[in-house]
Amino acid sequence: MDAHVAQASPPARRPGAGLAVSASQANDAGGDACATRGLYALLMARAAGLPNDDLFARMLVSQVGGQSALPAGLGLESQDFRALMTRHFPAFGLPAQLVRALDLGERGVEWDDLLALLMQYRAGADPSETWLALIVATACMGGGHLWQDLGLWQRADLAQLMARNFPILTALNTQDMKWKKFLYKQLCDRAGATVCRSPSCEVCVDYVKCFGSE
């Protein structure tokens, strides 16, 4: 387990998409009552010891339990999801049938812009940064806080994810703005547009919506 990611309990159950790993593996991990922690332990026991193993395990467990906004396979196409699992959890078997391509409909352009932003600011230290850019862009399509939509277990997990994989974005987020708000603000700034009517964040009546606790 990554020593820099604090321990936390999984989030409350939310409606989710189909399974990314087999139901039998989840059941083998410890039965219905302990399936979440059991599957997490099973994944980490088979982890490769690479950066982001722990974060991927948390997202996978949450997706399987319907505790994130991510679809099956964390929103990755089958080839990418298989590559992620092979690299980070090489001894963990996958079901024969994997995920279908994600259909974003009218939000495809928005997703493309978010992905381009994240890809531009990757740390360049690990191949998993590309998968995380795809996953984070997909989670931004959800309606909750980004760390919850990703299926992470606490906001600190997201802070760790961004600092390790997108450190320049972390450096730019000097006021600890909520990450989904911050990413969309970057897109607005690039386009020379704004959805804010206030001249500055400090005097805005909606300050807590962007900077309050998540």
N, C-alpha and C positions, 0 to 999 in steps of 0.2 A: 504494500500500500504506500501511496505517496505520503511522506511524512508531513508535507506542507498543507495537506487538505485536512481540515479538522473533522472529527467524527460528528455525525449528526444522524438523526432518525429520518427515514424516508418521509416525504410529504403525505398529506391526506390523499385518499384515493380520489381520482378524477376520471371522467369518461375518457377512454382512449381508443386507439386504433388496434388493428390486429397484432398478433404476436410476432416478434422478431426472432424468438428462439422457441424451441418446441415446448409444448405444455408438459410433456413427460419430464423434461429436464427441470422445469420449475417445480414440479411436484416432488421429484427426487431430491431437490435441494432442501426439503424440510417440511413438507406438508402445507396445507392451506394456511394455517395460522402464521407460520414462519417462512412462507415462500419468498417474501421479499428479501429478508436478511439471508436466507439460505441460498438463494440464487446469487446474491452479491458475493457471498463467501465462496461459492462454487466458481464464479468468474475469476475472483482474485486469486484463488488457489491455482488457476491455470493461466494467470497473467504472465506476460513476457518480461515484466520489470522495466517497461519503457515509459517515457513521459506520457501522461494522459491516460494510462491504464485505469486508474481509479475513477476518473471522471467519466470515461466511457462506460465503465461497469455501472455506475450510478444511473446514467442515462438509460442504459439498456434495461435495468431492473425496473425503473419507473415506467418506461414505455410498455413493458410486458404487463405491469400491474395497472395500466390505465391512469398513470399519475403524471402524464405530461401531454403536451400538445403535439408531440412528434408522432408521425405515422410509423408503421412497421419498418424496421431497418434504419431507424433514426432519420428517415427522409432521404437516405442515400439510395442510389440505384444498386441493383443486385451485385454488379461487379465491384463497386466501391465498398459495399457493406461486407462482402465476402473478403475483400482485401484487408479491411479494418480488422475483422475478427481473426483472420489468419495471422496478422502481424501482432495484435495485442493479446489475443487469447488463443494461441495456436493449438492447444489441446482440447478446446471446447468444440464439440460437434455442432454442425448446423443442419437444420431441416433441409430436405431435398429441394423443396420449393421455397424460394426467397420472395423478395418484394417486387412490386410493380413500380414502374416509373411514376414519379409524383406529378399530378396534374394541378397546377396552380391557377388555371383559368385566367381571369382578368388581372390577377396579381403577379403574373409572370415577370413583367417589366420591373416591378418593385423588388421582387426577389433577385432579379439579375443585378440591379443596382446595389443592393445590400451585399451580394456575393462579391461583386467587383471591389467594393470598399474593403471588405474583410480580406480578400486575397491580396490587395495592395499592401496591407499592413501586417502580413504574416511575419513572424520572427525569422523564418528561414532556418530554423534549427532542427525541425523534425517533420517528416512527411505527413504526420497526422494533423498538422495545421490546416492542410487543404480539406480534409474530411470535416474538421471542426468549422471551417468557414461555411461549408455547405449546410452543416447541421444548424449552426447559429442562424443563418439566413432563413432556414425553414422554420425554426422556432419563433422567429420574429413575426411569422404569419399568425401566430396564436394571439389570444386576447388577454393573457395574463402577464405577470412580471416575467422577464426573460428567463431568470433562473428557474422558475416554476415550469414554464413552457418547455424548457430543455429537459426537465425531469431531474434537475439537481436537487440536493437536499437542503441547501441553505444558500443565502446570498453570497457567503464567503467562497463557496465553490465556484461561482461565476467570476468573482474577482480573481481567483487563482487561475481559472481558465484564460481570462483575458490577459492577465499579466504575463503568463508564460508563453502564450501563443500569439498575442497581438500587443506586444509591449508598447509600441508607439501610440496606439489608441488609448491604452491605459495612461500613458504620460499626458496625452491631450485632455483626458477627462479630469481636469484639475480640481473640479468642484464635486467630484463623486456623484455625478448625475446618474440617474437610473439608466442602465445600459441600453435598453430598447429606445428610450427617449434620446439618449446620446447618439446612437447610430443613425436614427432618422434625422436628427439635427445636422449631422455631418452631410447627409444627402441633400438637405435643404440648403446648407451653406455652399455646397458644390454647385447647385443649380441657381444660386443667387436668389433663392426664394425663402420665405419664412412663413410659418404658421402661427408665429407669436406676434401679438399686438403690442406687447410691452417693450420699451426701449432697452431694458436690461433684465436679466434674470432676478437680480436682487430686489427690484421693485415690483415684480410681477405678482399679481394676485393668485396665480396658479403655481407659485413656487413649490409648494409641498407635493404637487402632482409629479414634478420632475425630480425633486431632490429629497423628498421625504423617505422614511423607512419603507422597505419593500416587504 
